[in-house]
């Protein structure tokens, strides 16, 4: 009888301490949770299924003004190749985000550690379940380091309630060199975002980074977003001038995308995206069209399917994914 009462009590605590999408509330100030994403991809030359992102999260407040976030992720956790008929796994949890956030005022705040690079819109949503499509635009992976291991000073421009800035910098290697899209030893930038009203915002960014192979990239970008209860429209464009520090030879990259999402109802949505990418040094140029459907039974669960049409027809592909934020 005592065991039954104790089990009932502990179960009651666990149920009431857990909130889907926000994790377990360990105390008034600390939550722990996680997320995962699974997907299936088929193209002319590839067919595979993955348990892709598997992540653990902890976040909360240390004091009224000081907060933290820790995110550990293994990706791809497990991949099965249907053509080769074999599987591969990587169960090591890397440091994706690890930072302290100090709120000083509306105009000046400090974030120190490994964090999302504050550029545009797509890069600010690193969790699959929160995105409108299973795939990401090329711009988000090829044009700048997705994460910053350094400091970001941010807030609203003094005297303004709509113009937000980020000034960030790093002059060291990433906190987890094996888990970043562009390894670098020097990364600085400034981002501005004007929140015109609830529906409409636009901004831009400039910066530079030096990759470990001594390529200096100076970039400039623009972004715009409109969102209401039914429609979300967003676009980003970024140009990068790339110089080999040793040979002084220069070249460039350019990437852009335009995406529109229409909500049929609170659970169902259709999405379309056009992308353009050019790497002049490698002679690569791609035009990509993405057509997708999203079903979200609740905010923290997403089922998405999409078909990509590439200017290189061999790269056309179908993707379906299932993702959950705990």
Secondary structure, DSSP 8 states (H G I E B T S, - for coil): -HHHHHHHHHHHHHHHHEETTTEEE-SSSEEEEEEEEEEEEEESS-EEEEEEEEEEEEEEESSSSEEEEEEEEESSSEEEETTTTEEEE----EEEEEEEEEE--SS-EEEEEEEE---SSGGG--SGGGSSSSS--THHHHSS-SEEEEEEEEEE-TT-SSEEEEEEEE-S--SSTTS-SS-EEEEEEEEEEEE-SSSEEEEEEEEEEEETTSEEEEEEEEEEEEE-SSEEEEEEEEEEEEEETTT--EEEEEEEEEEEEEESSSSEEEEEEEEEEEETTTTEEEEEEEEEEEEEEETTEEEEEEEEEESSGGG-EEEEEEEEE-
